[in-house]
Amino acid sequence: MAGDAGAAAAAAIANAIKASGAIIEVDPEVFMTILARERDSRPLVVMAKGGIIKTSYRYLAACRGFIFSTKSSDPLMLPGYVDIISARKIWTPS
């Protein structure tokens, strides 16, 4: 039975990856550079605050068909040309 649950979990993760495409995790500085390159297209950023013991901030942005993700212990100072959506939670398959 445990094998069946593990296989089901692996299949669910694989399906989530297929549905979302490639998610590329980058450092916050790289994330900000990507946003700057997309300035003219008014990039959309999804942001969520989370953490149980220690607060963290997660961000997602799409650029050229890829989804970029970053995590920071402090909120990022996003530029004014960025449209922001606040989410309750961001989940990415691991």
N, C-alpha and C positions, 0 to 999 in steps of 0.2 A: 504493500500500500504506500509506503513512504516513497518508493521509486516512482509510482504513478503521480504522486503530488509533485515531486521534483521535476518530472517530465512535463507536467502541465504548467508549472511555473516557468520552465525554460521556454516552452512554446509561447506562453503569454508575453514574455520579454521579447522573444524574436518577432512576434507580431507587432508589438509596440514599436520596435525599431523600424520595421518595414513601414508602418503607418506614418511615423514621424520623419523618416529620413535620417541622414547623418547629423548627429549633434556633436559639435566640436567644442570641447572645454578649453578655455584660454584664461590666462591671467587677466585681472581687471585692467591693467594698463593696455594690453593688447585689445581687449574689448572696446575700450575708449578710442583706440586708434581706428578700429573698424568702423565705429560710429562716425568718426570724423571723415573718413573716406566716403561715407554715404550721405554726407550733409545735405546735398542737393535733393536727395530723394526723401527727406524727412523720415528717417528710420523709426520704426515702431519697436519699442522695448517693453517686454513684459517683466514686471518686478514683483517679487514676493519676499516678505519678511518671515523668517522662521527660526527654528532652533528650540531646543528644550532647555538645555543647560546654558548654552551660550547663543546669543542672537546672531543670526547670519542673514545676509541679503543675497538673493539669487536673481539673476538677470538672463533673459533670452532675447536675441535679436536675429532676424533673418537677413542674409546678405548673399546675393548672387547664387541663390539656391541652397545655401547651407544655413544651418541654425547654429549660432554661436551662443555659448553659455559661459557664465562666470559666477563666482561666489566670492563674497567679501564679508569681513567681520564688521565693516563700517559701510554706511550707505555711500554709493557712488554719486558724485556731483555731475549729474547728466546735463549736457548742454541744452539750451533752449530750443534748438531745432529738432529735438527728439520728442516724438509722441510717446507717452507712457501709459501703460495699462497696469493697474495694481491688481494682482491676483492673490487669492487666499493661500495658494500653494503652487509650487512648480515641482512636478515630478518628471524625472528623466530616467529611462531604463538604464540599469547598470550591468 
